[in-house]
Amino acid sequence: MTKKFEIELRGPITKKKITELVKLFRKNGKFVSRKDRILIHYFDDHGDETALRKLTKDFRVRTTNGQPELILKLGSWGGREQRQELCVTLHKGQFDTLVSILGHMGFTKGIFAERRGSIYKYKGVEFSLVEVPGHSYYFEAERIVSAKKYTTECRHKILKVCQELGLEVFDKNGFHDYISLLNKTANSRFNFKKYKPGNFKKYFKV
């Protein structure tokens, strides 16, 4: 298990802007990897927007490029985050097993999401250019620090780079409005009672 503080800013972006950034990042930055991800965010009160906006413990399972992870993020979220992240990484091919274990332990309802994107390093910041399939695009600008005392300074550095690139960063209300829109129009509901063993391997090859 690793312990770290994830400093992350997000914002809306267009496909045209992504094309511009990819050219810039390839020239003056570094391509890191593709980021094809599915995740289940365990949260029971799907219809309770107030509860979701006030969430301070974010528990989820995900696979990134087929690599399963169990994630707990501690702290409030709102597009400009300084959250502690606890992560356990499993072997590839174990995502269905992880979902089944959690389901039998009582984690039965959540929000399912699929994301596709690419990751680049630019001026010390990790940029993820993300597609919500068939819906919209957004970016994530992130750095990791090992101690909470470095989080504010780090966030200012990330924000400065985003401003230089002409990127709009979500404020708290804008971020939650976007999440609400995704949950209504792009994401789906996960219910363990309807889950069949091996479903994720079958449909997503994870």
C-alpha positions as CSV (number, residue, x, y, z in Angstrom):
1,M,0.0,0.0,0.0
2,T,1.3,3.4,-0.9
3,K,0.4,6.7,0.8
4,K,0.6,10.0,-1.1
5,F,-1.1,13.4,-1.6
6,E,-2.6,13.9,-5.0
7,I,-2.9,17.5,-6.2
8,E,-5.2,17.6,-9.1
9,L,-7.0,20.3,-11.1
10,R,-9.6,19.6,-13.8
11,G,-11.4,21.5,-16.4
12,P,-13.5,21.2,-19.6
13,I,-11.7,21.0,-22.9
14,T,-12.6,20.7,-26.6
15,K,-11.4,18.1,-29.0
16,K,-9.7,21.0,-31.0
17,K,-7.9,22.1,-27.9
18,I,-6.7,18.6,-27.2
19,T,-5.2,18.4,-30.7
20,E,-3.4,21.7,-30.1
21,L,-2.0,20.4,-26.7
22,V,-0.9,17.1,-28.1
23,K,1.2,18.9,-30.7
24,L,2.7,21.1,-28.0
25,F,3.3,18.3,-25.5
26,R,4.9,16.1,-28.1
27,K,7.3,18.9,-29.0
28,N,8.1,20.3,-25.6
29,G,6.9,17.7,-23.2
30,K,6.9,13.9,-23.0
31,F,4.3,11.3,-23.9
32,V,3.8,8.9,-20.9
33,S,1.1,6.5,-21.9
34,R,-2.4,5.8,-22.9
35,K,-5.0,5.8,-20.1
36,D,-7.9,3.5,-20.8
37,R,-9.9,3.2,-17.6
38,I,-13.0,1.7,-16.1
39,L,-14.1,2.3,-12.5
40,I,-16.7,1.8,-10.0
41,H,-17.2,4.6,-7.5
42,Y,-19.0,3.1,-4.5
43,F,-21.7,5.4,-3.5
44,D,-25.3,4.4,-2.4
45,D,-27.2,7.7,-2.5
46,H,-27.2,8.1,-6.3
47,G,-30.0,10.6,-6.3
48,D,-28.7,12.7,-3.4
49,E,-26.6,15.5,-5.0
50,T,-26.0,17.2,-1.7
51,A,-24.4,14.0,-0.2
52,L,-22.2,13.5,-3.3
53,R,-21.0,17.1,-3.2
54,K,-20.1,16.8,0.5
55,L,-18.3,13.5,0.1
56,T,-14.9,13.3,1.9
57,K,-14.2,9.6,1.6
58,D,-14.0,8.5,-2.1
59,F,-13.8,4.7,-2.3
60,R,-13.5,3.1,-5.7
61,V,-12.0,0.2,-7.7
62,R,-10.6,0.8,-11.2
63,T,-8.4,-0.6,-13.9
64,T,-6.0,1.6,-15.8
65,N,-4.8,-0.1,-19.0
66,G,-5.9,-3.4,-17.4
67,Q,-4.2,-2.9,-14.1
68,P,-6.7,-3.3,-11.2
69,E,-6.4,-0.9,-8.2
70,L,-8.3,-0.4,-4.9
71,I,-8.4,3.3,-4.1
72,L,-9.4,5.4,-1.1
73,K,-9.2,9.2,-1.4
74,L,-9.5,11.3,1.7
75,G,-10.6,14.9,1.6
76,S,-13.2,17.0,-0.1
77,W,-13.4,17.1,-3.9
78,G,-14.3,19.9,-6.2
79,G,-12.1,20.1,-9.3
80,R,-9.1,21.6,-7.4
81,E,-8.2,18.9,-5.0
82,Q,-5.5,18.2,-2.4
83,R,-6.5,14.8,-1.3
84,Q,-4.6,12.0,0.4
85,E,-4.7,8.9,-1.8
86,L,-4.3,5.3,-0.5
87,C,-3.8,2.7,-3.3
88,V,-3.4,-1.0,-3.4
89,T,-2.4,-2.5,-6.8
90,L,-3.4,-6.0,-7.8
91,H,-2.3,-8.4,-10.6
92,K,-3.9,-8.0,-14.0
93,G,-6.9,-10.2,-14.4
94,Q,-8.1,-9.8,-10.8
95,F,-10.6,-7.0,-11.3
96,D,-13.6,-9.3,-11.3
97,T,-12.4,-11.0,-8.2
98,L,-11.9,-7.7,-6.5
99,V,-15.5,-6.6,-7.4
100,S,-16.8,-9.9,-6.1
101,I,-15.0,-9.7,-2.8
102,L,-16.3,-6.2,-2.2
103,G,-19.8,-7.1,-3.2
104,H,-19.9,-9.9,-0.7
105,M,-18.6,-7.5,1.9
106,G,-21.5,-5.2,1.4
107,F,-20.2,-2.8,-1.3
108,T,-23.0,-3.4,-3.7
109,K,-23.9,-0.1,-5.3
110,G,-21.9,2.4,-7.2
111,I,-21.4,4.6,-10.2
112,F,-19.7,2.9,-13.2
113,A,-17.7,5.0,-15.6
114,E,-15.5,4.4,-18.7
115,R,-12.8,6.9,-19.7
116,R,-10.2,7.0,-22.5
117,G,-7.2,9.3,-22.8
118,S,-3.5,10.0,-23.0
119,I,-1.0,11.2,-20.4
120,Y,1.8,13.7,-21.0
121,K,4.4,15.3,-18.8
122,Y,4.8,19.1,-19.4
123,K,6.7,21.5,-17.1
124,G,6.7,19.0,-14.3
125,V,2.9,18.5,-14.4
126,E,1.2,15.3,-15.5
127,F,-1.6,16.1,-18.0
128,S,-4.3,13.6,-18.8
129,L,-6.5,14.5,-21.8
130,V,-9.6,12.5,-21.3
131,E,-12.6,11.5,-23.4
132,V,-15.9,10.5,-21.9
133,P,-16.9,8.1,-24.8
134,G,-19.8,9.6,-26.8
135,H,-20.2,12.6,-24.5
136,S,-17.4,15.2,-23.8
137,Y,-13.8,15.9,-22.9
138,Y,-11.9,17.2,-19.9
139,F,-8.3,17.5,-18.7
140,E,-6.7,16.6,-15.4
141,A,-3.5,18.3,-14.3
142,E,-1.7,16.5,-11.5
143,R,1.3,16.3,-9.3
144,I,2.0,14.0,-6.4
145,V,3.6,15.1,-3.1
146,S,4.7,13.0,-0.2
147,A,3.7,15.4,2.6
148,K,0.7,17.6,3.2
149,K,2.8,20.7,3.8
150,Y,3.8,20.8,0.1
151,T,0.2,20.7,-1.3
152,T,-0.6,24.4,-1.5
153,E,2.6,25.4,-3.2
154,C,2.2,22.5,-5.6
155,R,-1.4,23.5,-6.5
156,H,-0.2,27.1,-7.3
157,K,2.4,25.7,-9.7
158,I,-0.1,23.5,-11.5
159,L,-2.6,26.4,-11.8
160,K,0.1,28.6,-13.3
161,V,0.9,26.1,-16.0
162,C,-2.8,25.7,-16.8
163,Q,-3.2,29.4,-17.1
164,E,-0.2,29.6,-19.5
165,L,-1.9,27.0,-21.6
166,G,-5.2,28.9,-21.7
167,L,-7.0,26.1,-19.8
168,E,-10.1,26.8,-17.8
169,V,-10.1,25.1,-14.4
170,F,-13.4,24.1,-12.8
171,D,-14.4,25.9,-9.6
172,K,-16.2,23.7,-7.0
173,N,-19.7,24.3,-8.3
174,G,-18.7,23.9,-11.9
175,F,-17.0,20.7,-11.2
176,H,-19.9,19.2,-9.3
177,D,-22.3,20.4,-12.0
178,Y,-20.2,18.5,-14.6
179,I,-20.1,15.4,-12.4
180,S,-23.9,15.5,-12.0
181,L,-24.3,15.8,-15.8
182,L,-22.0,12.8,-16.3
183,N,-23.9,10.7,-13.8
184,K,-27.2,11.5,-15.5
185,T,-26.1,11.2,-19.1
186,A,-22.8,9.3,-19.5
187,N,-22.1,7.1,-16.4
188,S,-24.3,4.2,-15.4
189,R,-25.3,2.5,-12.1
190,F,-23.6,-0.5,-10.8
191,N,-25.6,-3.0,-8.7
192,F,-23.8,-6.1,-7.5
193,K,-27.1,-8.0,-7.4
194,K,-27.1,-7.8,-11.2
195,Y,-23.5,-8.6,-11.6
196,K,-22.4,-11.9,-13.2
197,P,-18.9,-13.2,-12.3
198,G,-16.5,-12.5,-15.1
199,N,-18.5,-9.7,-16.7
200,F,-15.7,-7.2,-16.7
201,K,-13.2,-9.6,-18.2
202,K,-15.8,-10.6,-20.8
203,Y,-16.8,-7.1,-21.9
204,F,-13.7,-5.0,-21.1
205,K,-10.9,-7.6,-21.3
206,V,-9.6,-6.7,-17.8
